[in-house]
Amino acid sequence: MRRLFDIFVELIFWLAIFASPLVFAAAIGLIIYISHEELKWLAILICSIGFLFGIFAAKRIRIKYGCAVDIRRLFSLEND
């Protein structure tokens, strides 16, 4: 049961790390799309790049540190 909980927590933190660049890129894409509707292809391209970078970043952090450790480091009050 403990192992299942650890996997669930790791998955939630992986999704949080993945969502960061995706949301940032989607916001930029939305701004571009709202200001110039004819540049829809550019907005989709930027969102796609954010999606791929989110996967790459989350996978790299999971392998190098572990997602839970990385999130804990971000929210800790200690300076390393």
N, C-alpha and C positions, 0 to 999 in steps of 0.2 A: 504494500500500500504506500509506503514511504517513497519508493522508487517512482511510482505512478505520479505522485504529487510533485516530485522533483522534475519529472518530464513536463508536466503541465505548467509549472512555474517557468521553466526554461523556454517553453513554447510561447508563453505570454510575453516574456521579455524579448524573445526573438522578434515577435510581431511588433513590439514597441520600437525596437531598433530599426526594423524594416520600414515602419511607417514614417519615421522622421524625414528621410530624404524624399519619400513619395509625396507626403503632404506639402513639403516645401516646393517641389517641382510642380505639383498640381495647382498650387496657388499662383505660381508664375504663369503656368499655362492658362489658367482661368483669366488672369489679368490680360494676357496677350489676346485671348479669344474675345473677351468683352470689348477691348479697344479696337480690334481689327478682326472682324469675323472671317475675312478672306484668308487669314493666316491660321485657319483651323489645323492644317497639317503641322505647323510649327508647334502649336499647343500640344498636339498629340505626341509629337516627337519629344518634347521636353518632359511630358508625363512618362513616356516610355523610358527615357534615360533615368528619371528618378526612380522608376520601378526597378530597373536593372541595377542601379547603384545601391538601392535599398537591399536587394537580395545579396549583392556582393559584400556590402558592409556588414550585414547581420551574420552572414556565413563566416566571414573573416574573424569577427569578434567572437563568435561562438567557438571557433577552432582555437583561437589564440588565448582567450581568457575564460570564456564561458559567459553567457549572456547575463546570468544573475550576478556574477562577480563584477562585470562591467557596470551594470546599473547601480549596484551597491557602491562602487567607486565614485560614480557620478553624484550620488546623493549623500555621500558621507561628508561629515563636517570637518574631517581631518584633511590636512594638505599633505600629499605624498611628495 
